């Protein structure tokens, strides 16, 4: 499995947008979280994020085919946040996300803490993050009666 990350610029925004809709639409349909779902983001919102000085967006490729994306947000005190990360449904369950997290951690080797948020009801996602060394912080946000967001953190020191 040949996984690579390539830094995304504005010309990749529409590719990211298209993949993000495909990846998050099943969750939007399941949880009806119209305000918060990445499936409802516009290409302009993704372009705005790409333009942020504290954000790095990467296309995730398998054998040079775009299969997902990851955004790294640089916070203060060497704290980094992943938001969002996604793999297209046809490529999920193949270890791509695990490899991507390893690559990102190597690329940002100065990180003290990594943060991310996920849907607590999505046990596969929670299992993956816990397997990668992330721990729940205890902070949760009730989005609606079907969905709760939980915050995860991984300490690197």
Secondary structure, 3 states (H helix, E strand, C coil): CCEEEEECCHHHHHHHHHHHHHHHHHHHHHHCCCCCCHHHCCHHHHHHHHHCCCEEEEEEEECCEEEEEEEEEECCCCEEEEEEEEECHHHCCCCHHHHHHHHHHHHCCCCCEEEEEEECCCHHHHHHHHHCCCEEEEEEEEEECCEEEEEEEEECC
